[in-house]
Amino acid sequence: MSDDDRLAEQILDLLVYAPIGLALEAKELIPKLADRGRGQIALARLAGKVASERGQSDVRSFLDQLVGAVGSALAGDAGDVPDDSDVDEDDEDDAGLAIDSYDSLTAPQLLPHLSPLSAEELDEILAYEQAHRSRATVINRIRQLQD
């Protein structure tokens, strides 16, 4: 078989036989291809959702840190350091709160501990904070988490 004959066979395969074969098999191939495409789209959506949730989590963490740092800088840390005038002797008991050693923590140190708390625990922390040191940074973050 010469090169011209092989070229003619390849042209016939491409332009005649392949389209006829495709037309005959299309009834079975198209649903399989559509299912495969749906699977790829579902996988891409899942990957996008996971990436989006991860990004949101990272942004929330960053914003918590930023709010704490800005609040601390604006307050000059004056509102975060307990002194005898801020807390009554009778009210120093923070043992019942969901965050251990609550009274010894500054606002920036407290902020990361607030996110995992339940609604009831946040209510208790808010009431305690308002009754004692009343730090705006902590109170505002609790209110954001309650919304």
TIVO-2410 file (N, C-alpha, C; in nm, 3 decimals):
# residues 147
REC num residu      c1      c2      c3 atome chaine
REC   1      M   0.085  -0.116   0.000     N      A
REC   1      M   0.000   0.000   0.000    CA      A
REC   1      M   0.090   0.123   0.000     C      A
REC   2      S   0.064   0.215  -0.086     N      A
REC   2      S   0.147   0.334  -0.101    CA      A
REC   2      S   0.108   0.441   0.002     C      A
REC   3      D   0.190   0.544   0.007     N      A
REC   3      D   0.162   0.654   0.101    CA      A
REC   3      D   0.032   0.724   0.065     C      A
REC   4      D   0.003   0.737  -0.064     N      A
REC   4      D  -0.121   0.802  -0.107    CA      A
REC   4      D  -0.243   0.720  -0.064     C      A
REC   5      D  -0.230   0.586  -0.071     N      A
REC   5      D  -0.342   0.501  -0.029    CA      A
REC   5      D  -0.365   0.512   0.122     C      A
REC   6      R  -0.256   0.516   0.198     N      A
REC   6      R  -0.270   0.531   0.344    CA      A
REC   6      R  -0.332   0.664   0.380     C      A
REC   7      L  -0.292   0.768   0.312     N      A
REC   7      L  -0.348   0.901   0.336    CA      A
REC   7      L  -0.497   0.901   0.303     C      A
REC   8      A  -0.536   0.838   0.194     N      A
REC   8      A  -0.677   0.831   0.155    CA      A
REC   8      A  -0.757   0.755   0.260     C      A
REC   9      E  -0.700   0.645   0.316     N      A
REC   9      E  -0.767   0.568   0.421    CA      A
REC   9      E  -0.787   0.652   0.547     C      A
REC  10      Q  -0.686   0.728   0.582     N      A
REC  10      Q  -0.696   0.812   0.703    CA      A
REC  10      Q  -0.802   0.921   0.683     C      A
REC  11      I  -0.807   0.977   0.564     N      A
REC  11      I  -0.908   1.080   0.536    CA      A
REC  11      I  -1.047   1.019   0.542     C      A
REC  12      L  -1.064   0.898   0.484     N      A
REC  12      L  -1.193   0.830   0.491    CA      A
REC  12      L  -1.230   0.798   0.636     C      A
REC  13      D  -1.134   0.752   0.716     N      A
REC  13      D  -1.160   0.723   0.857    CA      A
REC  13      D  -1.210   0.848   0.929     C      A
REC  14      L  -1.141   0.957   0.906     N      A
REC  14      L  -1.172   1.081   0.976    CA      A
REC  14      L  -1.303   1.143   0.930     C      A
REC  15      L  -1.326   1.147   0.800     N      A
REC  15      L  -1.441   1.220   0.746    CA      A
REC  15      L  -1.565   1.134   0.721     C      A
REC  16      V  -1.550   1.002   0.709     N      A
REC  16      V  -1.666   0.920   0.677    CA      A
REC  16      V  -1.695   0.820   0.788     C      A
REC  17      Y  -1.599   0.730   0.815     N      A
REC  17      Y  -1.625   0.620   0.908    CA      A
REC  17      Y  -1.643   0.665   1.053     C      A
REC  18      A  -1.559   0.755   1.100     N      A
REC  18      A  -1.569   0.801   1.240    CA      A
REC  18      A  -1.703   0.871   1.265     C      A
REC  19      P  -1.749   0.964   1.178     N      A
REC  19      P  -1.880   1.026   1.203    CA      A
REC  19      P  -1.994   0.925   1.199     C      A
REC  20      I  -1.986   0.825   1.110     N      A
REC  20      I  -2.092   0.723   1.105    CA      A
REC  20      I  -2.091   0.642   1.235     C      A
REC  21      G  -1.971   0.600   1.280     N      A
REC  21      G  -1.960   0.526   1.405    CA      A
REC  21      G  -2.009   0.607   1.524     C      A
REC  22      L  -1.977   0.734   1.525     N      A
REC  22      L  -2.021   0.822   1.633    CA      A
REC  22      L  -2.173   0.833   1.633     C      A
REC  23      A  -2.231   0.849   1.515     N      A
REC  23      A  -2.376   0.859   1.505    CA      A
REC  23      A  -2.444   0.733   1.557     C      A
REC  24      L  -2.387   0.617   1.526     N      A
REC  24      L  -2.446   0.491   1.571    CA      A
REC  24      L  -2.430   0.470   1.721     C      A
REC  25      E  -2.321   0.517   1.778     N      A
REC  25      E  -2.294   0.498   1.921    CA      A
REC  25      E  -2.345   0.613   2.007     C      A
REC  26      A  -2.387   0.723   1.947     N      A
REC  26      A  -2.426   0.843   2.021    CA      A
REC  26      A  -2.535   0.815   2.122     C      A
REC  27      K  -2.628   0.727   2.087     N      A
REC  27      K  -2.739   0.696   2.176    CA      A
REC  27      K  -2.689   0.643   2.311     C      A
REC  28      E  -2.582   0.566   2.309     N      A
REC  28      E  -2.526   0.511   2.433    CA      A
REC  28      E  -2.419   0.602   2.493     C      A
REC  29      L  -2.344   0.671   2.410     N      A
REC  29      L  -2.233   0.754   2.460    CA      A
REC  29      L  -2.279   0.884   2.525     C      A
REC  30      I  -2.377   0.948   2.470     N      A
REC  30      I  -2.417   1.081   2.520    CA      A
REC  30      I  -2.462   1.074   2.666     C      A
REC  31      P  -2.549   0.981   2.708     N      A
REC  31      P  -2.584   0.977   2.851    CA      A
REC  31      P  -2.464   0.950   2.942     C      A
REC  32      K  -2.371   0.865   2.897     N      A
REC  32      K  -2.251   0.838   2.977    CA      A
REC  32      K  -2.165   0.963   2.988     C      A
REC  33      L  -2.148   1.035   2.877     N      A
REC  33      L  -2.069   1.157   2.880    CA      A
REC  33      L  -2.136   1.265   2.965     C      A
REC  34      A  -2.268   1.274   2.959     N      A
REC  34      A  -2.340   1.372   3.040    CA      A
REC  34      A  -2.324   1.341   3.189     C      A
REC  35      D  -2.336   1.212   3.225     N      A
REC  35      D  -2.317   1.173   3.366    CA      A
REC  35      D  -2.175   1.206   3.414     C      A
REC  36      R  -2.080   1.180   3.330     N      A
REC  36      R  -1.941   1.210   3.366    CA      A
REC  36      R  -1.922   1.361   3.384     C      A
REC  37      G  -1.983   1.439   3.296     N      A
REC  37      G  -1.974   1.585   3.308    CA      A
REC  37      G  -2.040   1.635   3.436     C      A
REC  38      R  -2.159   1.578   3.470     N      A
REC  38      R  -2.225   1.615   3.595    CA      A
REC  38      R  -2.136   1.584   3.715     C      A
REC  39      G  -2.072   1.469   3.712     N      A
REC  39      G  -1.982   1.432   3.822    CA      A
REC  39      G  -1.867   1.530   3.836     C      A
REC  40      Q  -1.811   1.573   3.726     N      A
REC  40      Q  -1.700   1.669   3.730    CA      A
REC  40      Q  -1.747   1.804   3.785     C      A
REC  41      I  -1.868   1.846   3.745     N      A
REC  41      I  -1.921   1.974   3.795    CA      A
REC  41      I  -1.947   1.964   3.946     C      A
REC  42      A  -2.004   1.852   3.991     N      A
REC  42      A  -2.029   1.834   4.134    CA      A
REC  42      A  -1.899   1.837   4.213     C      A
REC  43      L  -1.796   1.774   4.160     N      A
REC  43      L  -1.666   1.774   4.227    CA      A
REC  43      L  -1.607   1.915   4.232     C      A
REC  44      A  -1.621   1.989   4.124     N      A
REC  44      A  -1.570   2.127   4.122    CA      A
REC  44      A  -1.646   2.215   4.221     C      A
REC  45      R  -1.778   2.196   4.231     N      A
REC  45      R  -1.857   2.273   4.327    CA      A
REC  45      R  -1.815   2.241   4.471     C      A
REC  46      L  -1.795   2.113   4.499     N      A
REC  46      L  -1.753   2.072   4.633    CA      A
REC  46      L  -1.617   2.134   4.668     C      A
REC  47      A  -1.525   2.129   4.574     N      A
REC  47      A  -1.393   2.188   4.598    CA      A
REC  47      A  -1.405   2.338   4.622     C      A
REC  48      G  -1.490   2.404   4.548     N      A
REC  48      G  -1.511   2.548   4.567    CA      A
REC  48      G  -1.572   2.579   4.702     C      A
REC  49      K  -1.669   2.497   4.744     N      A
REC  49      K  -1.733   2.518   4.873    CA      A
REC  49      K  -1.633   2.500   4.987     C      A
REC  50      V  -1.552   2.396   4.979     N      A
REC  50      V  -1.452   2.371   5.083    CA      A
REC  50      V  -1.352   2.487   5.088     C      A
REC  51      A  -1.308   2.531   4.971     N      A
REC  51      A  -1.212   2.643   4.967    CA      A
REC  51      A  -1.275   2.770   5.024     C      A
REC  52      S  -1.402   2.794   4.992     N      A
REC  52      S  -1.471   2.912   5.042    CA      A
REC  52      S  -1.485   2.908   5.193     C      A
REC  53      E  -1.525   2.793   5.247     N      A
REC  53      E  -1.539   2.781   5.392    CA      A
REC  53      E  -1.406   2.797   5.463     C      A
REC  54      R  -1.301   2.743   5.405     N      A
REC  54      R  -1.167   2.758   5.463    CA      A
REC  54      R  -1.125   2.904   5.462     C      A
REC  55      G  -1.153   2.971   5.351     N      A
REC  55      G  -1.118   3.113   5.341    CA      A
REC  55      G  -1.195   3.196   5.441     C      A
REC  56      Q  -1.325   3.166   5.459     N      A
REC  56      Q  -1.405   3.240   5.555    CA      A
REC  56      Q  -1.351   3.219   5.697     C      A
REC  57      S  -1.314   3.097   5.727     N      A
REC  57      S  -1.258   3.067   5.859    CA      A
REC  57      S  -1.129   3.145   5.882     C      A
REC  58      D  -1.043   3.148   5.780     N      A
REC  58      D  -0.918   3.222   5.792    CA      A
REC  58      D  -0.943   3.372   5.810     C      A
REC  59      V  -1.040   3.424   5.736     N      A
REC  59      V  -1.072   3.567   5.746    CA      A
REC  59      V  -1.128   3.599   5.883     C      A
REC  60      R  -1.218   3.513   5.935     N      A
REC  60      R  -1.274   3.537   6.069    CA      A
REC  60      R  -1.163   3.540   6.174     C      A
REC  61      S  -1.072   3.445   6.165     N      A
REC  61      S  -0.962   3.440   6.260    CA      A
REC  61      S  -0.877   3.566   6.252     C      A
REC  62      F  -0.847   3.607   6.129     N      A
REC  62      F  -0.767   3.728   6.110    CA      A
REC  62      F  -0.840   3.850   6.166     C      A
REC  63      L  -0.971   3.861   6.138     N      A
REC  63      L  -1.047   3.976   6.186    CA      A
REC  63      L  -1.057   3.977   6.339     C      A
REC  64      D  -1.071   3.858   6.400     N      A
REC  64      D  -1.072   3.852   6.547    CA      A
REC  64      D  -0.942   3.908   6.603     C      A
REC  65      Q  -0.831   3.869   6.544     N      A
REC  65      Q  -0.702   3.917   6.590    CA      A
REC  65      Q  -0.688   4.067   6.566     C      A
REC  66      L  -0.735   4.112   6.450     N      A
REC  66      L  -0.726   4.253   6.416    CA      A
REC  66      L  -0.811   4.338   6.511     C      A
REC  67      V  -0.934   4.294   6.537     N      A
REC  67      V  -1.022   4.367   6.629    CA      A
REC  67      V  -0.958   4.375   6.767     C      A
REC  68      G  -0.901   4.264   6.811     N      A
REC  68      G  -0.835   4.265   6.941    CA      A
REC  68      G  -0.716   4.360   6.946     C      A
REC  69      A  -0.636   4.359   6.841     N      A
REC  69      A  -0.519   4.446   6.837    CA      A
REC  69      A  -0.559   4.592   6.830     C      A
REC  70      V  -0.658   4.623   6.747     N      A
REC  70      V  -0.703   4.762   6.734    CA      A
REC  70      V  -0.767   4.809   6.864     C      A
REC  71      G  -0.852   4.724   6.923     N      A
REC  71      G  -0.914   4.762   7.050    CA      A
REC  71      G  -0.810   4.783   7.158     C      A
REC  72      S  -0.711   4.698   7.160     N      A
REC  72      S  -0.604   4.710   7.257    CA      A
REC  72      S  -0.524   4.839   7.236     C      A
REC  73      A  -0.496   4.867   7.108     N      A
REC  73      A  -0.420   4.988   7.077    CA      A
REC  73      A  -0.499   5.114   7.111     C      A
REC  74      L  -0.628   5.113   7.080     N      A
REC  74      L  -0.711   5.230   7.109    CA      A
REC  74      L  -0.727   5.252   7.259     C      A
REC  75      A  -0.738   5.143   7.332     N      A
REC  75      A  -0.755   5.154   7.476    CA      A
REC  75      A  -0.622   5.175   7.546     C      A
REC  76      G  -0.515   5.159   7.471     N      A
REC  76      G  -0.383   5.172   7.531    CA      A
REC  76      G  -0.359   5.065   7.636     C      A
REC  77      D  -0.433   4.954   7.622     N      A
REC  77      D  -0.426   4.842   7.715    CA      A
REC  77      D  -0.473   4.880   7.855     C      A
REC  78      A  -0.521   5.004   7.871     N      A
REC  78      A  -0.565   5.046   8.004    CA      A
REC  78      A  -0.687   4.969   8.049     C      A
REC  79      G  -0.778   4.938   7.955     N      A
REC  79      G  -0.898   4.866   7.991    CA      A
REC  79      G  -0.877   4.717   8.005     C      A
REC  80      D  -0.761   4.667   7.970     N      A
REC  80      D  -0.738   4.524   7.972    CA      A
REC  80      D  -0.657   4.477   8.092     C      A
REC  81      V  -0.602   4.570   8.167     N      A
REC  81      V  -0.520   4.532   8.281    CA      A
REC  81      V  -0.604   4.551   8.406     C      A
REC  82      P  -0.633   4.441   8.474     N      A
REC  82      P  -0.714   4.456   8.594    CA      A
REC  82      P  -0.637   4.524   8.706     C      A
REC  83      D  -0.706   4.610   8.775     N      A
REC  83      D  -0.647   4.668   8.894    CA      A
REC  83      D  -0.753   4.665   9.002     C      A
REC  84      D  -0.718   4.698   9.122     N      A
REC  84      D  -0.809   4.683   9.234    CA      A
REC  84      D  -0.933   4.771   9.222     C      A
REC  85      S  -0.927   4.882   9.147     N      A
REC  85      S  -1.042   4.969   9.135    CA      A
REC  85      S  -1.145   4.915   9.036     C      A
REC  86      D  -1.104   4.826   8.944     N      A
REC  86      D  -1.196   4.772   8.844    CA      A
REC  86      D  -1.281   4.659   8.897     C      A
REC  87      V  -1.233   4.584   8.995     N      A
REC  87      V  -1.300   4.463   9.040    CA      A
REC  87      V  -1.317   4.470   9.191     C      A
REC  88      D  -1.442   4.446   9.235     N      A
REC  88      D  -1.467   4.441   9.379    CA      A
REC  88      D  -1.405   4.315   9.435     C      A
REC  89      E  -1.368   4.319   9.562     N      A
REC  89      E  -1.311   4.203   9.626    CA      A
REC  89      E  -1.408   4.085   9.623     C      A
REC  90      D  -1.539   4.114   9.639     N      A
REC  90      D  -1.639   4.008   9.645    CA      A
REC  90      D  -1.666   3.945   9.509     C      A
REC  91      D  -1.637   4.015   9.401     N      A
REC  91      D  -1.675   3.971   9.267    CA      A
REC  91      D  -1.562   3.910   9.187     C      A
REC  92      E  -1.451   3.874   9.249     N      A
REC  92      E  -1.337   3.824   9.174    CA      A
REC  92      E  -1.350   3.679   9.133     C      A
REC  93      D  -1.456   3.611   9.171     N      A
REC  93      D  -1.471   3.469   9.145    CA      A
REC  93      D  -1.519   3.446   9.001     C      A
REC  94      D  -1.427   3.403   8.915     N      A
REC  94      D  -1.461   3.371   8.777    CA      A
REC  94      D  -1.463   3.221   8.753     C      A
REC  95      A  -1.469   3.142   8.860     N      A
REC  95      A  -1.458   2.997   8.850    CA      A
REC  95      A  -1.573   2.933   8.774     C      A
REC  96      G  -1.689   2.994   8.775     N      A
REC  96      G  -1.805   2.935   8.708    CA      A
REC  96      G  -1.811   2.964   8.559     C      A
REC  97      L  -1.718   3.037   8.506     N      A
REC  97      L  -1.721   3.075   8.365    CA      A
REC  97      L  -1.659   2.966   8.277     C      A
REC  98      A  -1.698   2.967   8.150     N      A
REC  98      A  -1.652   2.865   8.055    CA      A
REC  98      A  -1.505   2.882   8.015     C      A
REC  99      I  -1.447   2.996   8.044     N      A
REC  99      I  -1.307   3.023   8.009    CA      A
REC  99      I  -1.226   3.026   8.139     C      A
REC 100      D  -1.130   2.936   8.150     N      A
REC 100      D  -1.047   2.928   8.269    CA      A
REC 100      D  -0.964   3.055   8.286     C      A
REC 101      S  -0.947   3.097   8.409     N      A
REC 101      S  -0.865   3.215   8.444    CA      A
REC 101      S  -0.909   3.338   8.366     C      A
REC 102      Y  -1.039   3.355   8.352     N      A
REC 102      Y  -1.096   3.465   8.273    CA      A
REC 102      Y  -1.040   3.600   8.316     C      A
REC 103      D  -1.039   3.626   8.446     N      A
REC 103      D  -0.998   3.758   8.495    CA      A
REC 103      D  -0.851   3.790   8.467     C      A
REC 104      S  -0.771   3.689   8.441     N      A
REC 104      S  -0.629   3.715   8.418    CA      A
REC 104      S  -0.598   3.741   8.270     C      A
REC 105      L  -0.697   3.725   8.182     N      A
REC 105      L  -0.674   3.740   8.038    CA      A
REC 105      L  -0.707   3.881   7.991     C      A
REC 106      T  -0.627   3.930   7.897     N      A
REC 106      T  -0.655   4.059   7.834    CA      A
REC 106      T  -0.758   4.037   7.723     C      A
REC 107      A  -0.814   4.145   7.672     N      A
REC 107      A  -0.914   4.133   7.564    CA      A
REC 107      A  -0.859   4.059   7.443     C      A
REC 108      P  -0.739   4.092   7.393     N      A
REC 108      P  -0.687   4.017   7.278    CA      A
REC 108      P  -0.667   3.868   7.308     C      A
REC 109      Q  -0.636   3.835   7.432     N      A
REC 109      Q  -0.620   3.695   7.469    CA      A
REC 109      Q  -0.755   3.624   7.478     C      A
REC 110      L  -0.859   3.697   7.515     N      A
REC 110      L  -0.992   3.638   7.530    CA      A
REC 110      L  -1.060   3.609   7.397     C      A
REC 111      L  -1.042   3.696   7.298     N      A
REC 111      L  -1.119   3.687   7.174    CA      A
REC 111      L  -1.117   3.549   7.109     C      A
REC 112      P  -1.004   3.482   7.096     N      A
REC 112      P  -1.007   3.349   7.033    CA      A
REC 112      P  -1.084   3.245   7.113     C      A
REC 113      H  -1.099   3.266   7.244     N      A
REC 113      H  -1.170   3.170   7.329    CA      A
REC 113      H  -1.321   3.184   7.317     C      A
REC 114      L  -1.369   3.294   7.260     N      A
REC 114      L  -1.513   3.319   7.256    CA      A
REC 114      L  -1.584   3.241   7.146     C      A
REC 115      S  -1.521   3.226   7.030     N      A
REC 115      S  -1.586   3.165   6.914    CA      A
REC 115      S  -1.644   3.026   6.940     C      A
REC 116      P  -1.575   2.936   7.009     N      A
REC 116      P  -1.631   2.801   7.025    CA      A
REC 116      P  -1.739   2.789   7.133     C      A
REC 117      L  -1.770   2.896   7.205     N      A
REC 117      L  -1.865   2.888   7.316    CA      A
REC 117      L  -2.009   2.878   7.268     C      A
REC 118      S  -2.093   2.815   7.349     N      A
REC 118      S  -2.236   2.804   7.320    CA      A
REC 118      S  -2.304   2.938   7.348     C      A
REC 119      A  -2.429   2.948   7.308     N      A
REC 119      A  -2.505   3.072   7.330    CA      A
REC 119      A  -2.519   3.101   7.479     C      A
REC 120      E  -2.544   2.998   7.559     N      A
REC 120      E  -2.559   3.017   7.703    CA      A
REC 120      E  -2.428   3.063   7.767     C      A
REC 121      E  -2.318   3.002   7.724     N      A
REC 121      E  -2.188   3.042   7.778    CA      A
REC 121      E  -2.153   3.185   7.740     C      A
REC 122      L  -2.188   3.223   7.617     N      A
REC 122      L  -2.164   3.362   7.576    CA      A
REC 122      L  -2.247   3.459   7.659     C      A
REC 123      D  -2.372   3.422   7.689     N      A
REC 123      D  -2.457   3.507   7.774    CA      A
REC 123      D  -2.395   3.525   7.912     C      A
REC 124      E  -2.342   3.416   7.969     N      A
REC 124      E  -2.279   3.424   8.101    CA      A
REC 124      E  -2.155   3.514   8.097     C      A
REC 125      I  -2.073   3.495   7.994     N      A
REC 125      I  -1.951   3.576   7.981    CA      A
REC 125      I  -1.988   3.723   7.964     C      A
REC 126      L  -2.090   3.751   7.881     N      A
REC 126      L  -2.132   3.889   7.858    CA      A
REC 126      L  -2.179   3.953   7.989     C      A
REC 127      A  -2.262   3.883   8.063     N      A
REC 127      A  -2.311   3.938   8.190    CA      A
REC 127      A  -2.195   3.964   8.286     C      A
REC 128      Y  -2.103   3.869   8.294     N      A
REC 128      Y  -1.988   3.885   8.382    CA      A
REC 128      Y  -1.901   4.003   8.340     C      A
REC 129      E  -1.876   4.012   8.209     N      A
REC 129      E  -1.791   4.121   8.157    CA      A
REC 129      E  -1.856   4.256   8.184     C      A
REC 130      Q  -1.986   4.267   8.160     N      A
REC 130      Q  -2.055   4.394   8.182    CA      A
REC 130      Q  -2.057   4.432   8.330     C      A
REC 131      A  -2.063   4.333   8.416     N      A
REC 131      A  -2.068   4.360   8.560    CA      A
REC 131      A  -1.931   4.392   8.618     C      A
REC 132      H  -1.825   4.356   8.547     N      A
REC 132      H  -1.692   4.373   8.604    CA      A
REC 132      H  -1.610   4.476   8.528     C      A
REC 133      R  -1.546   4.435   8.423     N      A
REC 133      R  -1.450   4.524   8.356    CA      A
REC 133      R  -1.511   4.600   8.239     C      A
REC 134      S  -1.617   4.548   8.183     N      A
REC 134      S  -1.692   4.616   8.077    CA      A
REC 134      S  -1.603   4.662   7.961     C      A
REC 135      R  -1.521   4.570   7.910     N      A
REC 135      R  -1.431   4.602   7.797    CA      A
REC 135      R  -1.510   4.598   7.666     C      A
REC 136      A  -1.508   4.709   7.596     N      A
REC 136      A  -1.586   4.722   7.471    CA      A
REC 136      A  -1.546   4.617   7.368     C      A
REC 137      T  -1.418   4.586   7.357     N      A
REC 137      T  -1.371   4.488   7.259    CA      A
REC 137      T  -1.435   4.352   7.284     C      A
REC 138      V  -1.437   4.309   7.409     N      A
REC 138      V  -1.493   4.179   7.444    CA      A
REC 138      V  -1.644   4.180   7.426     C      A
REC 139      I  -1.709   4.283   7.474     N      A
REC 139      I  -1.855   4.292   7.463    CA      A
REC 139      I  -1.899   4.295   7.317     C      A
REC 140      N  -1.832   4.373   7.234     N      A
REC 140      N  -1.867   4.380   7.092    CA      A
REC 140      N  -1.848   4.246   7.023     C      A
REC 141      R  -1.742   4.174   7.055     N      A
REC 141      R  -1.718   4.044   6.992    CA      A
REC 141      R  -1.824   3.943   7.033     C      A
REC 142      I  -1.863   3.945   7.159     N      A
REC 142      I  -1.969   3.854   7.205    CA      A
REC 142      I  -2.099   3.885   7.132     C      A
REC 143      R  -2.131   4.011   7.117     N      A
REC 143      R  -2.255   4.048   7.046    CA      A
REC 143      R  -2.251   4.006   6.900     C      A
REC 144      Q  -2.132   4.014   6.836     N      A
REC 144      Q  -2.119   3.967   6.698    CA      A
REC 144      Q  -2.145   3.817   6.690     C      A
REC 145      L  -2.093   3.744   6.785     N      A
REC 145      L  -2.112   3.598   6.785    CA      A
REC 145      L  -2.255   3.559   6.816     C      A
REC 146      Q  -2.327   3.642   6.890     N      A
REC 146      Q  -2.465   3.612   6.923    CA      A
REC 146      Q  -2.560   3.639   6.807     C      A
REC 147      D  -2.520   3.721   6.710     N      A
REC 147      D  -2.607   3.754   6.596    CA      A
REC 147      D  -2.618   3.643   6.497     C      A
***
